[in-house]
Amino acid sequence: MSMGRILYRTTTRAAQPLLGSLLRRRARRGKENADRIPERFARSDVDLTPAHLVWMHGASIGETRLLLELSEKLGASNPDLHFLFTSQTQTAAELIARRMASSVALSGRSRYQVAPLDTPDIAARFLDIWQPVLCVFAEGEIWPNLILEVSHREIPLALINARMTAKSFKGWSSWQGFAREVFSSFDTIIAADRQTADGLGKITDSTVPCPGSLKLSLSVNKANEADAQTIRSAFVGGRRCLVAVSTHEGEENWILDAVEGIEPRPALVIIPRHPERRDAIINLLEARGVSYSVRSRDEAPETGHAVLLCDTLGEVTLFASVADSVYLGGGHAEGIGGHNPVEILRIGRPVFTGPHIHNFSDLAATLEGDPGFQIVADQSALQRAFPLPEPSQALKDSLESRAEEPMRVTLAALQSLLAQPAA
């Protein structure tokens, strides 16, 4: 056992008595669901754990969307499987609840829990309760106690769409033995980009496949044209429209500054990455004296309003369809690294984003130069370029041609793990 592993286990075990008060403080700030705090400690009211359970874990909404679609496809070919989804954020929890209720493939065979805390005791109790036959972690969710406990029990374990930054690899390089223990615990690792594949390959002394980002494979549903026309008539009117998608703290102010410099001023739709930030955004709009309506309140938007705040889930495609251009958040916010523009580009809408986009640097390199995608360092650059032309047909064709492979490779790997005899 490496020194890093000993230190991590000892520290997390010692911290466990303090975690309850920390979570209660988070709940008071609206960052935690107080009713679900027991789930963080793997203390759940579970009458009967389903057999043939696959545990799917992702941090937030981006990873969750991947896991939901992956589960639907995996479940279609394995009718005996059940699914347990866990996440770290309330936004992801809401998305999962909606999808479990509406999806024919998941309804009646899936459950949700808030992700357990990563201490040795909680990890063991969580696995005792749920007894999964396969565990799937998405992207950068690396929780050593949980991962090592799964491996110790010889439960098949996969890391899919793995993404790690140069900074993350530098951190792990200080604990090489610990890193090797953790990442070699995965039976399958599939990387989203070449940097991650090369880095994890060095840590595990293996070849890590890189079929591309699994986000390329997400289904893209066309917006309902009647709903889109309603938004055009009720809110956009005859104005140009800019839709700001997946914004983070500070980016709403950034985009408001940008539209103030565009004449005539376009209608602005703001769709925050985390809808629970609605009150902070409303306070910002009121402080700036901006007229607005709020989607979740069922307030009727007006063509005289400057902003429509869409604080609901599942409507990005609808609002993007009415946009002359989309501003994709995460590229101007501290520590986020950008969000993937593929879904918006595939429906034919052009995208602005900020310069801090290490989360999809491989993809960005192939997008730059296309008229429908532009990285803007400041508001003046966006003001000069708005509205962007549509993405080229060549780009849309390229994205479509690359959509199948990441999902095919991932499903094949998980099917192989499910086919392994039980330990």
ZISUL-V860429 format. One record per helix or strand of 3 or more residues. SS is the DSSP state (A for helix, B for strand). FROM is the first residue (numbers start at 1). LEN is the number of residues. Records with the same first field share a line. If there is no record, write none. Layout:
SS->FROM-LEN  FROM-LEN
This chain:
A->3-26  34-7  61-16  90-13  120-11  144-9  166-8  176-8  194-11  214-4  225-12  251-10  275-13  295-3  316-5  342-5  358-10  379-7  393-9  403-16
B->53-5  82-6  110-5  134-5  156-7  188-4  241-7  267-6  292-3  307-3  325-4  351-3  373-3
